[in-house]
Amino acid sequence: MNIAVLNGSPKGPHSVTMQYVYFIQKKFPHHEFKVFNIGAQINQIEKEEKVFREITEEVRASDGVLWAFPLYYLLVPSQYKRFIELIWERNVKDVFKNKYTVVLSTSIHFFDHTAHNYMHAICDDLDMKYLGSFSAEMYDLLSRKGREKWTLFASDFFDGIQQGVPTAKTFPPILHQALDYRPVSSGSKVGNPEKKVLILTDLKESHTNLDRMIERFQESFSDEVKVINLHQVEIKGGCLGCIQCGYHYQCAYGDQDGFVQFYNDHVKTADILMFAGTIQDRYLSSRWKMFFDRSFFNTHTPSLAGKQVGWILSGPLRQIPNLRQILEAYTEWQQANLVDIVTDEVEDSRALDGQLQYLAERAIRFAGMNYVKPKTFLSVAGMKIFRDDIWGRLRFPFQADHQFYKKHRLYDFPHRKYKSRIINSVLILLTKIPSMRKEIYGKRMKEEMIKPLQKILEKHE
Ligand SMILES: Cc1cc2nc3c(=O)[nH]c(=O)nc-3n(C[C@H](O)[C@H](O)[C@H](O)COP(=O)(O)O)c2cc1C
């Protein structure tokens, strides 16, 4: 069988992801694998239509497609995202139609599920026959079990193609009728003399909903609100995945472009950050993705802590809960406060005016109070993955993170809480006595659980 492998790693053949592909190649030598280094060659693919066509023609001729990529910022790398956009822009959806397909990613399992949801939905949008996804931890291949699982998954893929098995779609198509937004009310101006407000956008065309939303939001303030268009920031390319930044937050691009300076001078110094964009396929644009990927020079260290963050989006966010989760997780992991996400999915322009006005008022109010809402599973769990990995295998490549995690007491394990350790030991011992166990579990548990909270209530009477 002919399998087209679309490799999303900017590191091309020398990537972790490709080692998984090579392994399968060795295990199934009777199949032919045509590998395309999408991530590494995206500039050429975009510039030279012929190169793009060669890839899509191979996809057309293939029996199955393997989407293989590293996780970058809760999704696929920006280079891969761009390739996906080109499929629609160049109208070649039909070559993917009815092709059997599977997805492989390598990662440290930080929001691998959101990347997989995204790719699965893209495959459904392309009318492909989706046979599943495989989320490998970077070094799963080192264990026998890891190799067995991967081999089994691949053989299931090949068998599926051979037998022409039935598949079902998971994600419904997006049906979106955009409102033609025309601001009607101007509301009272919010003062922001001490707070730096920055709107970042990837706006391409004026006189669009996004353009008007940005303008309306800007007009809610009486003082300066800066708008920076990502298309005007000098960004030479996507993240290369080289992790040179791991030692001391120095990006390999150095001063070859203006990204790091822009991020340090403008993004890091803002008090209120508004990310404004238009939904493109099932995410934002690949330009936005490039922004997030390139901000990886901060590695696993939050760089927006304490800021107020909002999202002003044009497009069908309500139909893409996966994207909402990505936005929430990103903001929360950054230790920033998510003020709100405002979209143009409203009944009329007046309603959107009101939401944008309130977004401005709330951002200023929260900024004045330094409010950051409590964390949820998204960042509590995410941070534990980083903590464990930076403490362990990733400490050497990411030495800057290690210093930061040490300094900010992010290594909150093993628990040294001696008091609770002693109490636990005593209570565990007591529950070995049947009568005590009955007393504790049957009567005292509820009461004892709220005792410390009641003490606080008493203090605040
Ligand atoms: C810019 C960047 C962003 C990353 N983002 C994530 C992420 O969101 N989740 C995750 O689990 N791993 C993330 N990783 C780790 C890579 O997915 C992982 O190292 C992968 O195996 C690299 O594969 P490759 O060598 O094929 O490029 C990121 C790495 C880089 C360089």
The ligand as an ORCA input file, in Angstrom:
! r2SCAN-3c Opt
* xyz 0 1
  C       7.144     25.544     20.341
  C       6.866     24.255     21.042
  C       5.618     24.080     21.614
  C       5.310     22.883     22.242
  N       4.068     22.736     22.763
  C       3.710     21.565     23.335
  C       2.392     21.382     23.846
  O       1.521     22.269     23.789
  N       2.106     20.199     24.412
  C       3.020     19.182     24.523
  O       2.701     18.152     25.083
  N       4.278     19.329     24.018
  C       4.630     20.487     23.430
  N       5.892     20.627     22.901
  C       6.822     19.476     22.904
  C       6.846     18.736     21.548
  O       5.558     18.423     21.107
  C       7.621     17.437     21.635
  O       8.899     17.688     22.079
  C       7.632     16.693     20.313
  O       7.941     15.351     20.530
  C       8.650     17.263     19.339
  O       8.572     16.511     18.153
  P       9.501     16.724     16.883
  O      10.903     16.422     17.308
  O       8.950     15.731     15.929
  O       9.346     18.120     16.395
  C       6.258     21.832     22.301
  C       7.526     22.029     21.746
  C       7.823     23.219     21.118
  C       9.179     23.404     20.518
*
